[in-house]
Amino acid sequence: MRAIATTTIVLLLGAHTSCGPGDDSDPEPLSGDADASAELAGVGEAHGSGVAELVLGDGTEVSLSVAGLDPDTAYISHLHDSGCGHDPPGGEHWLADPAEGMGEDNEIHLSLTTDGDGSAVETVSSPNTADERVKSIVVHIADEGDHDHGGSGDRVLCGDIEFS
């Protein structure tokens, strides 16, 4: 594993539940210069696809580019502690310090809102460094009032992380 200053996670995602405006979009290719990567697919009846890359270091910079999602919709993405075959897909949120509870200071969150075509690009930096406990990346609908931390009802995409 390379020791560099930051971790970079780049997600390129596909569509949400019903086929929308960008359904024929393929994820853009990534740099290929990563310590870990994932291919994302729809959860349950959700449609979509994506790819993710992680470059590990002293912190985490997360860049997210999406296409083919529902237009004008808020999404949130987290690293998770189980694979996509788990029930629910991805299991629980990955925590930087497992002894602490869930919260933005102990996780890596990325929020974005799609444009009228269902596309968005966002980057966020976190002092938390992803580690081998990360098993997947999950994209949720971002309605925090209904955010289901244990269930799969709000999960639209999931990708298992493979470390190089």
C-alpha positions as CSV (number, residue, x, y, z in Angstrom):
1,M,0.0,0.0,0.0
2,R,1.4,3.4,-0.9
3,A,1.7,6.1,1.8
4,I,0.5,9.4,0.4
5,A,-1.1,12.5,2.0
6,T,-4.8,11.7,1.2
7,T,-7.2,9.0,0.2
8,T,-9.2,9.6,-3.0
9,I,-12.5,7.9,-3.6
10,V,-14.0,8.6,-7.0
11,L,-17.5,7.3,-7.6
12,L,-19.1,7.4,-11.0
13,L,-22.7,6.2,-10.7
14,G,-25.8,5.3,-12.7
15,A,-29.5,5.5,-12.3
16,H,-31.9,5.3,-9.3
17,T,-35.1,3.3,-9.2
18,S,-36.9,3.8,-12.5
19,C,-35.1,4.2,-15.7
20,G,-34.5,7.9,-16.1
21,P,-33.0,10.5,-18.5
22,G,-29.4,9.2,-18.4
23,D,-30.0,5.4,-18.4
24,D,-27.7,4.7,-21.4
25,S,-24.8,6.5,-19.7
26,D,-21.8,4.4,-18.8
27,P,-19.5,5.4,-15.9
28,E,-16.6,7.4,-17.1
29,P,-13.3,5.6,-16.8
30,L,-11.2,6.3,-13.7
31,S,-7.4,6.9,-13.4
32,G,-6.7,3.2,-12.6
33,D,-4.1,4.5,-10.1
34,A,-5.8,3.3,-6.9
35,D,-5.2,1.0,-3.9
36,A,-8.8,-0.2,-4.0
37,S,-11.7,-0.1,-6.4
38,A,-15.3,-1.1,-6.8
39,E,-18.0,-1.5,-9.5
40,L,-21.4,-0.3,-8.3
41,A,-24.8,-1.8,-9.2
42,G,-28.4,-1.1,-8.3
43,V,-29.8,-2.3,-5.0
44,G,-33.2,-4.1,-5.2
45,E,-35.3,-2.6,-7.9
46,A,-32.9,0.4,-8.4
47,H,-31.2,0.7,-11.7
48,G,-27.7,2.0,-12.2
49,S,-24.0,1.4,-12.3
50,G,-20.8,3.0,-11.3
51,V,-17.1,2.6,-10.5
52,A,-15.1,3.7,-7.4
53,E,-11.4,4.1,-6.6
54,L,-9.7,4.6,-3.3
55,V,-6.1,5.9,-2.9
56,L,-5.0,5.4,0.8
57,G,-3.1,8.0,2.9
58,D,-3.4,10.2,5.9
59,G,-6.9,11.5,5.2
60,T,-9.6,11.0,2.6
61,E,-10.6,13.1,-0.3
62,V,-13.8,11.8,-1.9
63,S,-14.7,12.8,-5.5
64,L,-18.1,11.7,-6.8
65,S,-19.4,12.0,-10.3
66,V,-22.9,10.6,-11.1
67,A,-24.9,10.2,-14.3
68,G,-28.3,8.7,-15.0
69,L,-29.8,9.2,-11.5
70,D,-33.1,10.8,-10.9
71,P,-33.0,14.5,-11.8
72,D,-32.9,17.2,-9.1
73,T,-32.6,14.6,-6.3
74,A,-30.3,14.7,-3.3
75,Y,-28.1,11.6,-2.6
76,I,-25.5,10.8,0.1
77,S,-22.8,8.2,-0.1
78,H,-20.9,6.4,2.7
79,L,-18.3,3.7,3.1
80,H,-19.8,0.6,4.6
81,D,-18.4,-2.3,6.7
82,S,-20.0,-5.3,4.9
83,G,-20.2,-6.4,1.3
84,C,-23.2,-5.8,-1.0
85,G,-24.4,-9.4,-0.6
86,H,-25.0,-8.7,3.1
87,D,-28.6,-8.1,4.4
88,P,-28.9,-5.1,4.2
89,P,-26.5,-4.5,1.3
90,G,-23.3,-3.0,2.7
91,G,-24.3,-3.6,6.3
92,E,-23.6,-0.7,8.6
93,H,-21.6,2.5,8.0
94,W,-17.8,2.2,8.3
95,L,-16.6,4.0,11.4
96,A,-13.2,5.5,11.7
97,D,-13.3,4.7,15.4
98,P,-15.6,1.7,15.9
99,A,-15.9,2.6,19.7
100,E,-17.6,5.8,18.7
101,G,-21.1,6.1,17.3
102,M,-22.2,7.1,13.8
103,G,-21.8,10.7,12.7
104,E,-20.1,12.8,10.1
105,D,-17.0,13.2,12.4
106,N,-16.5,9.4,12.6
107,E,-17.5,8.5,9.0
108,I,-16.8,9.6,5.4
109,H,-19.9,11.3,4.0
110,L,-20.4,12.8,0.5
111,S,-23.6,14.7,-0.3
112,L,-24.7,15.8,-3.8
113,T,-27.8,16.9,-5.7
114,T,-28.2,15.9,-9.3
115,D,-29.0,18.4,-12.0
116,G,-32.0,18.3,-14.4
117,D,-30.2,15.6,-16.4
118,G,-29.5,13.4,-13.3
119,S,-25.8,14.2,-13.2
120,A,-23.6,15.7,-10.5
121,V,-20.0,16.0,-9.5
122,E,-18.8,16.6,-5.9
123,T,-15.6,16.4,-3.9
124,V,-15.2,16.4,-0.1
125,S,-12.1,16.0,2.2
126,S,-12.1,14.1,5.5
127,P,-9.4,13.7,8.1
128,N,-10.6,10.0,8.5
129,T,-8.5,7.5,6.6
130,A,-10.3,4.5,5.1
131,D,-8.8,1.1,6.0
132,E,-9.2,-2.6,5.3
133,R,-12.5,-2.6,7.4
134,V,-14.1,-0.8,4.4
135,K,-16.0,-3.5,2.4
136,S,-18.3,-1.5,0.2
137,I,-19.5,1.9,-1.0
138,V,-23.3,2.6,-0.8
139,V,-25.3,5.4,-2.3
140,H,-28.5,6.4,-0.4
141,I,-31.4,8.8,-1.2
142,A,-30.5,11.7,1.1
143,D,-33.8,12.3,2.9
144,E,-32.3,12.3,6.4
145,G,-35.7,12.1,8.0
146,D,-36.1,8.7,6.5
147,H,-32.5,7.6,6.4
148,D,-32.5,4.0,7.4
149,H,-29.2,3.2,8.9
150,G,-29.9,-0.5,9.3
151,G,-32.3,-1.3,6.4
152,S,-31.9,-1.2,2.7
153,G,-35.0,0.9,1.8
154,D,-33.1,4.0,0.9
155,R,-30.1,2.3,-0.7
156,V,-29.9,2.7,-4.5
157,L,-26.3,1.6,-5.4
158,C,-23.7,-0.6,-3.8
159,G,-20.2,-1.7,-4.8
160,D,-17.9,-4.2,-3.1
161,I,-14.4,-2.8,-2.5
162,E,-11.4,-4.8,-3.8
163,F,-8.0,-3.8,-2.4
164,S,-5.0,-4.1,-4.8
